[in-house]
Amino acid sequence: MASIEKRTISLPVEQASYIDALVASGGYASVSEVVRAGLRALQERDAVVERWLKAEVLPVYDAMQAEPGRALSGEQVADRLRTHHERRQKKASSDA
């Protein structure tokens, strides 16, 4: 087992009660287990965001840096969104 470091934390009453309820329900054996599960979930979420940034955001950023003329103005984006929304509304109305 990995070495353990003890920490002291302060929580709002609602969060402390939630942890206590999870332990009392038998879902977790201890408060430490709940906190470790929460930290694992945060690590997983951060890893997903990091992968998304690297796979999808960074390539678009690089492309825009290489060719800034590809950018749309805020007004162009709003117009496209408005048109898209109107088409979806019409389709939903005709499907009903």
C-alpha positions in Angstrom: 0.0 0.0 0.0 1.2 3.5 -0.8 2.3 5.6 2.1 -0.4 7.7 3.7 -0.3 11.3 4.6 -2.8 12.6 7.1 -4.6 15.9 6.4 -7.0 18.0 8.4 -9.7 19.7 6.4 -12.6 22.0 7.1 -16.0 21.4 5.4 -19.3 23.2 5.4 -21.9 21.4 7.5 -23.8 20.3 4.4 -20.8 18.5 2.9 -19.8 17.0 6.2 -23.3 15.6 6.6 -23.3 14.3 3.1 -20.1 12.4 3.8 -21.4 11.1 7.1 -24.6 9.9 5.3 -22.5 8.0 2.6 -20.6 6.2 5.3 -23.7 5.5 7.4 -25.4 4.0 4.4 -22.6 1.5 4.0 -21.6 2.8 0.6 -18.2 3.7 2.0 -16.3 2.3 5.0 -14.9 5.6 6.2 -14.7 9.3 5.6 -11.3 8.9 4.1 -12.7 6.5 1.5 -15.4 9.0 0.5 -12.7 11.8 0.2 -10.5 9.5 -1.9 -13.4 8.6 -4.2 -14.1 12.3 -4.6 -10.5 13.1 -5.4 -10.4 10.2 -8.0 -13.5 11.6 -9.7 -11.9 15.1 -9.8 -8.7 13.6 -11.3 -10.7 11.7 -13.9 -12.7 14.9 -14.8 -9.4 16.9 -15.1 -7.9 14.2 -17.3 -11.0 14.3 -19.6 -10.8 18.1 -19.9 -7.0 18.0 -20.6 -7.6 15.4 -23.3 -10.3 17.5 -24.8 -8.1 20.6 -24.7 -5.3 18.8 -26.4 -7.3 16.9 -29.0 -9.9 19.6 -30.0 -9.2 23.0 -28.7 -5.4 23.3 -29.3 -5.7 22.2 -33.0 -8.3 24.9 -33.6 -6.3 27.5 -31.7 -3.2 26.6 -33.8 -5.2 26.8 -37.1 -6.6 30.2 -36.1 -3.1 31.5 -35.3 -1.9 30.2 -38.6 -4.8 31.7 -40.6 -6.6 34.4 -38.6 -8.8 35.3 -41.6 -10.8 32.2 -40.9 -12.3 33.7 -37.8 -15.9 34.8 -37.6 -17.1 37.9 -36.0 -19.5 37.7 -33.0 -22.3 38.9 -35.2 -21.6 36.2 -37.8 -21.6 33.5 -35.1 -24.9 34.9 -33.6 -26.5 34.9 -37.1 -25.5 31.3 -37.7 -26.8 30.2 -34.3 -30.0 32.1 -34.9 -30.5 30.4 -38.3 -29.6 27.0 -36.9 -32.1 27.5 -34.0 -34.8 28.6 -36.4 -34.3 25.5 -38.6 -34.5 23.2 -35.6 -37.7 24.9 -34.4 -39.3 24.6 -37.9 -38.2 20.9 -38.1 -39.6 20.2 -34.6 -42.9 21.9 -35.6 -43.2 19.9 -38.8 -42.4 16.6 -36.9 -45.1 17.2 -34.3 
